[in-house]
């Protein structure tokens, strides 16, 4: 079954003015070093993805290799990765319920 998404409808199509003031967060400031780090990681990952795509299509004989577990750990056979979007939605709803 598809994951349900949260939908918030405005009352009469308007937001209360106090709510807007409370929700507006201060603007985050990033340093030049932070931006350089993000750019470096992004560009490096783009190169890896391009090389992986090239090796899958047979363009290149060498390059990055995607790791695949040959003998999976039997203790992890029932492992289910967490859906972070769903978890955050549940946390958000729990906070709303606790506040009211």
C-alpha positions in Angstrom: 0.0 0.0 0.0 1.3 3.5 -0.8 2.6 5.7 2.0 0.1 8.3 3.0 1.4 11.9 2.9 0.4 14.5 5.4 -1.9 17.2 4.0 -2.6 20.4 6.0 -5.6 22.4 4.9 -5.9 26.1 5.8 -9.0 27.3 7.6 -10.9 29.6 5.3 -7.7 29.6 3.1 -5.9 31.9 5.6 -3.2 31.4 8.2 -3.5 33.1 11.6 -1.0 35.9 11.8 0.4 34.7 15.1 1.1 31.3 13.6 3.1 32.9 10.8 5.3 34.8 13.3 5.9 31.7 15.4 6.8 29.5 12.4 9.2 31.9 10.8 12.6 30.7 11.7 15.8 32.9 11.7 17.6 32.6 8.4 20.5 30.1 8.6 23.9 31.4 7.8 26.4 29.2 6.1 30.1 29.9 6.1 32.2 29.9 2.9 34.0 26.7 4.2 30.6 25.0 4.6 29.6 25.9 1.1 32.9 24.7 -0.3 32.5 21.4 1.6 29.0 20.8 0.3 30.1 21.7 -3.3 33.1 19.3 -3.0 31.0 16.4 -1.8 28.3 17.0 -4.3 30.7 17.2 -7.3 32.6 14.1 -6.1 29.4 12.1 -5.7 28.3 13.2 -9.2 31.5 11.9 -10.6 31.1 8.6 -8.8 27.5 8.2 -10.2 28.7 9.0 -13.7 31.5 6.4 -13.4 29.1 3.8 -12.0 26.7 4.4 -14.9 29.5 4.1 -17.4 30.8 0.9 -15.9 27.2 -0.6 -16.0 26.9 0.2 -19.6 30.3 -1.2 -20.4 32.0 2.1 -21.3 34.8 1.8 -18.8 36.8 -1.3 -17.6 37.8 0.3 -14.3 36.2 2.7 -11.9 34.1 2.6 -8.8 32.6 -0.8 -7.8 29.3 -1.0 -6.0 29.6 -3.2 -2.9 27.3 -6.2 -2.7 27.4 -8.5 0.3 28.2 -12.0 -0.9 27.2 -13.8 2.2 24.5 -11.8 4.0 24.4 -11.8 7.8 21.6 -14.2 8.9 20.9 -11.9 11.8 19.8 -9.2 9.3 17.5 -11.3 7.2 14.4 -9.6 8.7 15.9 -6.1 8.6 13.6 -3.4 7.3 15.1 0.1 6.7 13.4 2.9 8.5 11.2 5.3 6.4 12.5 8.7 7.7 9.7 10.7 6.2 7.1 8.5 7.9 9.1 8.6 11.2 9.3 12.4 11.1 5.5 12.6 10.3 4.7 10.4 13.3 6.9 12.6 15.5 5.3 15.7 14.3 1.8 14.3 14.8 2.7 13.2 18.3 3.9 16.7 19.2 0.7 18.2 17.9 -1.4 15.7 20.0 0.7 16.3 23.1 0.2 20.1 22.8 -3.6 20.0 22.4 
